[in-house]
Amino acid sequence: MLHHRFGWKRVSAAGLVAYRHDGGRARLMVHTIPGAYNDELLMAVLDDLRRSLRGAKATLLWDGLPSHRSRRMADFIARQRCWLVVQRLPAYAPELNPVEGLWSSLKGRELANRCDDTIAEVVEAADAGIQRIRSSQQLLFAFLDKTGLSF
């Protein structure tokens, strides 16, 4: 029998898997915050992405999270058209989202069967998994291959 006090709070993560248009390289970016994401925080993540890509154009595949569909986010996205194209994934189609491979890999290895006392221990384990995945181009491309999508 496992006893656990479940007294810790919530940490949310936004994951981005970026693929070069020619298939030459993939990059993993993960942003975590205590609590939950909202429009403003997700806009900051997209600003970080723009800086990270150094002005390169990007296509973003987005699921139906309410913050992704808000009026504020739509206005923000409209102002980013010089570098960002957003494609919405169909409802209830996580199999088309390469980032789902990230979450599945983390949950299957580093986060499987844990009974931690603090959220910091969970975050530390997740960070180790993110580093493992980030260092594997083969794994990052496998996430895309599994979706059936291409460049």
C-alpha positions in Angstrom: 0.0 0.0 0.0 1.3 3.4 -0.9 0.4 6.4 1.2 0.8 9.9 -0.3 -0.3 13.2 1.0 -0.7 14.9 -2.5 -0.1 18.3 -1.0 1.7 19.8 -4.0 0.5 22.3 -6.5 0.4 22.2 -10.2 3.1 22.8 -12.9 2.1 23.2 -16.5 4.3 22.7 -19.6 4.1 24.0 -23.1 6.1 21.8 -25.6 7.2 22.8 -29.1 8.9 20.4 -31.5 10.4 22.5 -34.3 11.5 20.9 -37.6 13.5 22.5 -40.3 11.6 22.8 -43.6 14.2 20.6 -45.3 14.0 17.9 -42.6 17.6 18.6 -41.7 17.2 19.2 -38.0 14.6 19.1 -35.2 14.6 21.0 -31.9 12.6 20.6 -28.7 11.6 23.5 -26.6 9.7 23.1 -23.3 8.5 26.0 -21.2 7.1 25.3 -17.7 5.3 27.4 -15.2 3.7 27.0 -11.8 -0.1 26.9 -12.1 -1.8 26.9 -15.5 -1.2 28.7 -18.8 -3.4 31.5 -20.0 -3.4 33.7 -23.1 -0.7 36.1 -21.8 1.7 33.3 -20.8 1.3 31.5 -24.1 2.0 34.7 -26.0 5.2 35.0 -24.0 6.1 31.4 -25.1 5.5 32.4 -28.7 7.7 35.5 -28.3 10.4 33.2 -26.9 9.9 30.9 -29.9 10.3 33.9 -32.3 13.6 34.9 -30.6 14.8 31.3 -30.6 14.2 31.0 -34.4 15.9 34.3 -35.0 13.3 35.6 -37.4 12.9 32.3 -39.4 9.4 31.6 -40.5 7.4 28.9 -38.7 4.2 26.9 -39.0 2.6 26.1 -35.6 0.2 23.1 -35.3 -2.1 23.9 -32.4 -4.7 21.8 -30.7 -8.0 23.1 -29.3 -6.9 24.4 -25.9 -9.2 27.3 -25.0 -6.3 29.7 -24.7 -5.3 28.8 -28.3 -8.7 29.9 -29.5 -9.3 33.1 -27.5 -10.0 36.5 -29.1 -6.8 37.9 -27.5 -4.7 35.1 -29.0 -6.3 35.5 -32.4 -5.4 39.2 -32.4 -1.9 38.4 -31.2 -1.4 35.7 -33.9 -2.7 38.2 -36.6 0.1 40.5 -35.6 2.7 37.7 -36.0 1.9 36.8 -39.6 5.3 38.0 -40.9 6.9 34.9 -39.3 4.1 32.6 -38.0 1.4 30.6 -39.6 -1.0 28.7 -37.3 -2.7 25.5 -38.4 -5.4 24.2 -36.1 -5.4 20.4 -35.6 -8.8 18.8 -35.9 -10.7 18.3 -32.6 -9.9 15.1 -30.8 -6.9 14.3 -33.0 -3.9 14.1 -30.7 -2.4 11.5 -33.0 -1.7 14.3 -35.4 0.3 16.3 -32.9 4.0 15.5 -32.7 4.2 17.0 -29.2 2.1 14.1 -28.0 5.1 11.9 -28.6 7.0 14.0 -26.1 4.4 13.6 -23.4 4.0 9.9 -24.1 7.8 9.3 -23.9 8.1 11.3 -20.6 5.1 9.5 -19.0 6.4 6.1 -20.1 9.8 6.5 -18.7 10.8 9.4 -16.4 7.3 10.0 -14.9 6.1 6.4 -14.8 5.3 4.9 -11.4 6.4 7.9 -9.4 5.3 8.7 -5.9 7.2 11.9 -5.1 6.7 14.0 -2.1 7.2 17.3 -3.8 6.4 18.9 -7.2 10.1 19.8 -7.5 11.0 16.1 -7.7 8.5 15.6 -10.5 9.8 18.6 -12.4 13.4 17.3 -11.9 12.4 13.9 -13.4 10.6 15.6 -16.3 13.6 17.8 -16.9 15.9 14.7 -17.1 13.5 13.2 -19.7 13.3 16.4 -21.7 17.1 16.4 -21.9 17.1 12.8 -23.0 14.6 13.5 -25.7 16.2 16.8 -26.8 19.5 15.0 -27.4 17.9 12.5 -29.8 17.2 13.7 -33.3 16.0 10.2 -34.2 13.3 10.4 -31.4 12.2 13.9 -32.3 11.7 12.8 -36.0 9.9 9.7 -34.8 7.3 11.9 -33.1 6.6 13.5 -36.5 6.7 10.2 -38.4 4.1 8.7 -36.1 1.7 11.5 -37.0 1.9 10.7 -40.7 2.6 14.3 -41.4 5.5 15.5 -43.6 7.4 18.7 -44.4 
